Amino acid sequence: MTEDKKWYIVQTYSGQENSVKINLERRIETMQMEDKIFQVVIPEETVLEKKADGTTKEKINKIYPGYVFVEMIVTDDSWFVVRNTPGVTGFLGSSGGGTKPIPLPPEEVNPILKRAGVIQTPKLDVEVGQKVRVTAGPFMNQVGVVEAVDHEKQLITVLVEMFGRETPKQLTFDEIDTNV
């Protein structure tokens, strides 16, 4: 059985996320766990905050306060290193008592990592009027015409044929193929 690296959520004391990240990264290095624990991420986003005097200021907000995301392969050793890092209170999805944590499914973790800027989504080179093939969902393998593209939200509106008429369907960039 080949083990895959997956994302897990580690619970921390609120406000301790940065120190947990630093401590965990040090422990990974000193305990030579680089081949089992790959990334430690605190999901954050930058927002513009309007001050009372009318000026705006950039502020970094934690998307999930009290949580740190760890990409790792769970073995007894890697699990021990993360669990016993100062400030870590446990894994989300582990009931304690020696039960291993449950990884986040990619469809749940990828949007969070994209929002935090950890995963870069490539710009899609598609134009209104272009034909594309739907690669997921109930309209899979159907060819439609692009009606609108929203690069910021990574959404595309495609006209697909349904019951003999064109119907707009909103899809994400990874649900279409431009090679038609």
Beta strands, then each sheet from edge to edge (+ up, - down):
strand 1: 6-12
strand 2: 37-41
strand 3: 44-50
strand 4: 56-62
strand 5: 67-72
strand 6: 88-91
strand 7: 131-134
strand 8: 143-150
strand 9: 155-162
strand 10: 165-172
strand 11: 176-177
sheet 1: 2+ 5- 1+ 6-
sheet 2: 3+ 4-
sheet 3: 10+ 9- 8+ 7- 11+
end
